[in-house]
């Protein structure tokens, strides 16, 4: 009889639990601080003249579960363990630090260094109080022209202990040590140095793979070297997403777009004080629709606060929907015949930006949306549109938008400069040419007044009409972009 009463009491309390919560409570995830997982960088002893430039692409996460990296066992059942930021960023930062010690650095090159994350786990060991962590990574060095692998290695790291944070940190430390001990990539570096540090030229002008990776550095990059003594104050609360799609999966490419994105990233870090780990660079196959949505719709929202400054740059194809007149950013895997399902609409783009709580947002679009050619495409059989895309819908008062051309124009490239025409003068302006009075300050208005006449003049020499546009509240025109 007593047992029956106890059963009824237990059922009564369970009923109360369900009536209050509506369901069985799910434990909150155990959050790991990714900043604590990165080993300290030791002093590099390479010589400046022995640098080996490569293009670092965003690492691909091959794990089936990209959210939880393990589970912590407890009385209430397993609790998911999740990093506070994208774990791929930890791998990228570690690889860049170790490669920097070897003299392998980011820069224009015929080589692309790609990373594939094979594993990242941490959790309790069976029948033990110990915790084990494991990480695994594959690195591939590829020739940008032939896409052939010239070097490939797999690395792992392990750690054991009694604390989840320190165990995973040990695993990344072990991974870092494994990469550091392996100097096999330096064989490719020796080949590069044996050639006198010269990157091979190509006579195939249609090869978009190599158009942005020239032996002769672009004028913009050379001019940045002249500012080597400029040391901007790094602001950890600035975030940037930089996209450049030069080679598309199914449609024609865009000249110099990847080069544009790479140099924009360099300028953000070297001149505008953006921390390198806060700049997301998406180029070519790493700029799919899902990649763009991930970083524009979610990555930024997870980091930006009311004091943050945001910079968005896009170089690549734009496209109009001939039926609706809506404009779209075309990702690497986009199809102008099926824009609604394969592309990223400008309406969605500006809506996502409007949801950010940022102090300041600057957008630069080196693309066009008329479908008339240049950096735009259109569905097969459709006619180019004269589009009203100059003024974004519902743009917030904290947002500034630079576009490469008016809605009925095309944006083109500047071959002798090695960049898109708009991007070339945009970067020259930031570098200092927009500071006509040499007062050490460049405002939004200064930059636009420099870009517009220069782009218009050069476009006319190419028998084109291209007038860059600026959309911003009047109070933002005097906003200081650069202060020295």
C-alpha positions in Angstrom: 0.0 0.0 0.0 2.9 2.4 0.9 4.6 1.5 -2.4 1.4 2.5 -4.3 1.2 5.9 -2.5 4.9 6.6 -3.3 4.2 5.8 -6.9 1.2 8.2 -7.0 3.3 11.0 -5.3 6.1 10.5 -7.9 3.6 10.7 -10.8 2.1 13.8 -9.2 5.5 15.6 -9.2 6.2 14.5 -12.7 2.9 16.0 -13.8 3.7 19.2 -12.1 7.1 19.3 -13.9 5.4 18.9 -17.3 2.7 21.4 -16.5 5.3 24.0 -15.7 7.9 23.4 -18.4 5.8 21.8 -21.1 8.5 19.4 -21.8 11.6 17.7 -20.3 14.2 20.4 -19.8 17.2 20.2 -22.1 20.5 21.0 -20.5 22.3 24.2 -21.5 25.4 23.5 -23.5 28.8 23.7 -21.9 30.6 26.6 -23.7 34.3 26.5 -24.5 36.2 29.7 -25.0 38.0 29.3 -28.3 40.4 32.2 -27.5 41.9 29.9 -24.8 42.6 27.1 -27.3 45.2 28.9 -29.4 48.8 28.2 -28.5 51.2 31.2 -28.1 53.2 32.0 -31.2 56.9 31.7 -30.8 59.4 34.1 -32.4 59.9 33.6 -36.1 63.5 33.5 -37.4 62.9 33.6 -41.1 64.4 36.3 -43.3 62.2 38.8 -45.0 63.6 38.0 -48.4 62.9 34.3 -48.0 59.1 34.7 -47.6 56.9 32.2 -49.4 53.6 33.8 -50.4 50.5 31.6 -50.6 46.8 32.3 -50.7 45.0 31.1 -47.6 41.5 30.0 -48.3 38.8 29.5 -45.7 39.0 26.1 -44.2 36.3 23.5 -45.0 34.7 21.9 -42.0 34.1 18.2 -42.9 32.7 17.2 -39.5 29.1 15.8 -39.5 28.2 17.8 -36.3 29.5 21.4 -36.6 27.8 22.6 -33.5 28.6 20.3 -30.6 32.2 18.9 -30.3 31.3 16.5 -27.5 29.2 15.8 -24.5 29.8 16.1 -20.8 28.4 13.3 -18.7 26.6 14.2 -15.5 23.7 13.2 -13.2 21.2 15.0 -15.4 22.4 13.2 -18.5 24.8 14.2 -21.3 25.4 18.0 -21.8 26.5 19.2 -25.2 29.9 20.9 -25.3 30.0 23.8 -27.8 32.6 26.4 -28.7 31.7 30.1 -28.3 32.9 30.8 -31.9 33.3 28.8 -35.1 35.9 26.1 -34.3 37.2 26.4 -37.8 38.7 29.8 -36.9 40.9 28.2 -34.3 42.4 25.8 -36.9 42.9 28.7 -39.3 44.6 30.9 -36.7 46.9 28.1 -35.6 48.0 27.2 -39.1 48.7 30.8 -40.0 50.8 31.3 -36.9 52.8 28.1 -37.5 53.3 28.8 -41.2 54.4 32.4 -40.4 57.3 30.8 -38.4 58.3 29.0 -41.6 58.1 32.2 -43.7 54.9 31.0 -45.4 52.7 34.1 -45.5 49.5 35.4 -47.1 50.1 37.2 -50.4 49.6 37.0 -54.2 50.8 33.6 -55.3 50.4 30.7 -57.7 49.7 28.6 -54.6 46.6 28.1 -52.6 46.7 26.6 -49.1 43.5 24.8 -48.3 42.5 23.2 -45.0 40.0 20.4 -44.3 38.9 19.9 -40.7 38.5 16.2 -40.2 37.7 16.1 -36.4 37.4 18.1 -33.2 36.1 16.3 -30.2 36.3 16.3 -26.4 34.5 14.3 -23.8 34.5 11.9 -20.9 36.3 8.5 -21.4 34.2 5.4 -20.7 34.4 4.1 -17.1 36.9 6.8 -16.2 37.1 10.3 -14.7 39.5 11.3 -17.5 38.7 13.6 -20.4 40.1 13.1 -23.9 40.3 15.6 -26.7 41.3 15.0 -30.3 41.6 17.3 -33.4 42.5 16.4 -37.0 43.3 18.5 -40.0 44.3 18.0 -43.6 46.3 20.7 -45.5 46.7 20.9 -49.2 48.9 23.2 -51.3 47.4 23.6 -54.8 48.5 25.2 -58.0 46.0 27.9 -58.9 46.4 27.4 -62.6 46.2 23.6 -62.8 44.3 23.0 -59.5 46.8 20.1 -59.0 48.0 19.3 -55.5 51.7 20.0 -55.0 51.7 19.1 -51.3 49.4 17.4 -48.9 49.7 16.3 -45.2 47.3 15.2 -42.4 47.9 16.2 -38.8 46.3 15.2 -35.5 46.5 16.4 -31.9 45.5 14.8 -28.6 45.1 15.8 -25.0 44.1 14.2 -21.8 43.2 15.5 -18.3 40.3 16.4 -16.1 39.1 19.8 -17.5 37.4 20.1 -20.9 38.9 23.5 -21.7 42.5 22.6 -20.9 42.2 19.2 -22.6 41.1 20.6 -25.9 43.7 23.3 -25.6 46.3 20.5 -25.2 45.0 18.8 -28.3 45.4 22.0 -30.3 48.9 22.5 -28.8 49.8 19.0 -30.0 48.4 19.7 -33.4 50.4 22.9 -33.6 53.6 21.1 -32.6 53.0 18.4 -35.3 52.6 21.0 -38.0 55.7 22.9 -36.7 57.9 19.8 -36.8 56.9 19.0 -40.3 59.0 21.1 -42.8 57.9 19.2 -45.9 56.0 22.2 -47.3 59.4 24.0 -47.5 60.3 21.9 -50.5 57.7 23.9 -52.5 59.2 27.1 -50.9 62.7 26.1 -52.1 61.3 25.7 -55.7 59.8 29.2 -55.4 63.0 30.7 -54.1 65.1 29.0 -56.7 63.2 30.8 -59.4 64.3 34.1 -57.8 60.9 34.6 -56.2 59.3 35.2 -59.6 55.8 33.9 -60.2 55.2 32.5 -63.7 53.3 34.7 -66.1 50.5 33.3 -68.3 49.8 34.3 -71.9 46.3 33.0 -71.6 44.3 36.1 -70.9 41.1 34.1 -70.5 42.6 32.2 -67.5 40.7 33.7 -64.6 42.5 31.4 -62.2 45.8 33.2 -62.7 44.7 36.7 -63.6 44.6 37.8 -59.9 47.8 35.9 -59.0 50.3 37.8 -61.1 54.1 37.7 -60.8 54.0 41.5 -61.1 52.3 42.8 -58.0 49.3 45.1 -58.5 49.9 48.8 -58.2 47.6 48.9 -55.1 49.7 46.3 -53.3 52.9 48.0 -54.2 51.6 51.3 -52.8 50.6 49.5 -49.6 54.2 48.5 -49.1 55.1 52.2 -49.1 53.0 52.5 -45.9 54.8 49.7 -44.0 55.6 52.2 -41.2 51.8 52.9 -40.7 50.7 51.1 -37.5 46.9 51.5 -37.1 45.3 50.9 -33.7 43.7 47.5 -33.8 40.0 47.6 -32.8 38.9 44.2 -31.7 35.2 45.3 -32.0 35.4 45.7 -35.8 34.1 42.9 -38.1 34.4 42.4 -41.8 33.1 39.9 -44.4 35.0 40.2 -47.7 33.8 38.2 -50.7 35.4 37.9 -54.1 34.3 35.4 -56.7 36.5 35.3 -59.8 35.8 31.7 -60.8 32.2 30.4 -60.9 31.1 26.8 -61.0 28.7 27.1 -63.9 28.9 30.5 -65.4 31.6 32.8 -66.7 34.0 34.3 -64.2 34.8 37.9 -63.1 38.2 39.3 -63.8 40.3 40.2 -60.7 37.5 39.6 -58.2 39.5 37.3 -56.0 42.5 39.7 -56.1 40.2 42.5 -55.2 39.0 40.6 -52.1 42.5 39.6 -51.0 43.8 43.2 -51.2 40.7 44.6 -49.5 41.3 42.3 -46.6 45.0 43.4 -46.4 43.9 47.1 -46.4 41.4 46.5 -43.6 44.1 45.0 -41.4 47.0 47.2 -42.4 45.3 50.6 -42.7 41.9 50.5 -41.0 42.8 48.6 -37.8 40.6 45.5 -38.3 42.0 42.5 -36.4 42.9 39.7 -38.8 40.8 37.1 -37.0 37.7 39.3 -37.3 38.0 39.4 -41.1 36.2 36.6 -43.0 37.5 36.1 -46.5 35.4 34.1 -48.9 36.7 33.5 -52.4 35.7 31.3 -55.3 34.4 27.9 -54.2 34.4 29.1 -50.5 31.8 31.6 -51.4 28.8 29.4 -52.0 25.3 30.5 -51.1 25.4 28.7 -47.8 28.8 30.2 -47.0 27.5 33.8 -47.7 24.3 33.2 -45.7 26.3 31.7 -42.8 28.6 34.7 -42.4 26.2 37.5 -43.3 23.1 36.2 -41.5 24.6 34.4 -38.5 28.3 35.0 -37.9 27.9 38.8 -37.7 24.9 38.6 -35.5 26.7 36.4 -33.0 29.5 39.0 -32.6 28.2 42.5 -33.3 27.1 44.8 -30.4 26.0 48.4 -30.2 29.6 49.6 -30.3 30.8 47.5 -33.2 31.8 48.7 -36.7 31.1 46.4 -39.6 32.5 46.4 -43.2 31.1 44.3 -46.0 32.8 44.0 -49.4 31.6 42.1 -52.4 33.2 41.6 -55.8 31.5 39.3 -58.3 28.4 38.9 -60.4 25.2 40.6 -59.7 22.0 39.6 -61.4 18.4 41.0 -61.9 15.3 38.9 -61.8 13.6 39.9 -65.1 10.1 39.2 -63.8 10.3 41.0 -60.4 13.2 43.5 -61.0 14.8 42.3 -57.7 18.6 42.2 -57.6 20.7 39.4 -56.4 24.3 38.7 -55.4 25.4 35.6 -57.4 27.4 33.1 -55.2 29.9 30.6 -56.6 27.2 28.0 -57.1 24.5 30.5 -58.3 22.5 30.1 -61.5 21.0 33.3 -63.1 18.1 31.1 -64.4 17.1 30.2 -60.8 18.0 33.2 -58.7 15.4 32.8 -56.0 16.8 29.4 -55.0 20.5 29.8 -55.8 21.4 33.4 -55.2 21.4 35.9 -52.3 18.9 38.8 -52.7 19.9 42.4 -52.0 16.6 42.8 -50.1 17.6 40.0 -47.8 21.1 41.5 -47.6 20.0 44.9 -46.4 17.4 43.4 -44.1 20.0 41.3 -42.4 22.3 44.3 -42.0 19.3 46.3 -40.6 18.9 43.7 -37.8 22.5 44.2 -36.6 22.9 46.4 -33.5 26.1 47.9 -34.9 27.3 51.5 -34.4 28.4 51.8 -38.0 28.1 49.6 -41.2 30.0 50.3 -44.4 29.1 48.3 -47.6 31.2 48.3 -50.8 29.7 46.5 -53.8 32.0 46.1 -56.8 29.3 44.5 -58.9 26.4 45.6 -61.1 22.8 44.4 -61.4 21.6 45.5 -64.8 22.4 42.2 -66.6 24.0 44.2 -69.3 27.5 42.7 -68.9 30.6 43.5 -67.0 30.1 42.3 -63.4 26.5 41.2 -64.0 24.7 38.2 -65.6 21.1 37.6 -66.6 18.9 34.6 -67.3 19.3 33.1 -70.8 17.0 34.8 -73.3 16.2 37.7 -71.0 16.9 41.4 -71.8 19.1 43.6 -69.6 17.1 45.8 -67.3 17.3 49.5 -66.4 17.0 48.8 -62.7 16.2 51.0 -59.7 18.7 49.3 -57.3 20.6 52.4 -56.3 18.6 53.0 -53.1 18.4 50.0 -50.9 15.1 49.3 -49.2 14.8 50.2 -45.5 18.4 51.2 -45.1 19.2 52.1 -41.5 20.7 55.5 -40.6 23.9 53.8 -39.4 24.6 52.3 -42.9 26.8 53.6 -45.7 26.7 52.0 -49.1 29.2 52.4 -52.0 28.2 50.8 -55.3 30.4 50.5 -58.3 27.9 51.8 -60.8 24.4 53.2 -61.3 21.5 50.7 -61.7 21.5 50.8 -65.5 25.3 50.6 -65.9 27.9 48.0 -65.9 31.0 47.8 -63.6 34.2 46.9 -65.3 37.8 46.2 -64.5 41.1 48.2 -64.7 43.5 45.9 -66.5 46.7 47.9 -66.0 45.9 48.2 -62.3 45.0 44.6 -61.8 41.7 45.2 -60.1 38.1 46.1 -60.6 37.9 49.7 -61.6 35.8 50.8 -58.6 37.9 48.8 -56.2 41.2 50.2 -57.6 40.2 53.8 -56.8 38.4 52.8 -53.6 41.7 51.4 -52.2 43.8 54.3 -53.6 41.4 56.7 -51.9 41.8 54.8 -48.5 45.5 54.7 -49.0 45.6 58.5 -48.9 44.8 59.9 -52.4 41.4 60.9 -51.2 43.0 63.2 -48.6 43.4 66.1 -51.1 44.3 68.6 -48.4 46.8 66.3 -46.7 45.1 66.9 -43.4 45.6 63.3 -42.2 41.8 62.5 -42.3 39.6 60.9 -44.9 35.9 61.2 -44.5 33.2 59.2 -46.4 32.5 62.3 -48.5 36.2 62.7 -49.3 36.4 59.1 -50.5 33.4 59.4 -52.7 34.4 62.7 -54.2 37.7 61.1 -55.1 36.3 57.8 -56.4 33.5 59.1 -58.7 35.4 61.4 -61.1 38.4 58.9 -61.4 36.1 56.0 -62.2 34.0 58.0 -64.6 37.1 59.2 -66.5 38.8 55.8 -66.8 35.5 54.1 -67.8 35.0 56.6 -70.6 38.5 55.7 -71.9 37.1 52.2 -72.2 34.0 53.5 -74.0 31.8 52.8 -70.9 29.7 54.8 -68.6 30.2 54.0 -65.0 29.2 56.3 -62.1 29.8 55.0 -58.6 26.9 55.7 -56.2 26.9 56.6 -52.5 23.9 56.0 -50.3 24.2 57.5 -46.8 22.4 59.7 -44.4 23.6 63.3 -44.7 25.0 63.2 -41.1 27.4 60.4 -42.1 29.2 62.1 -44.9 31.7 63.7 -42.5 32.3 60.4 -40.8 36.0 59.8 -40.5 37.1 56.6 -42.3 40.8 57.0 -41.9 42.7 59.1 -39.4 46.5 59.4 -39.3 
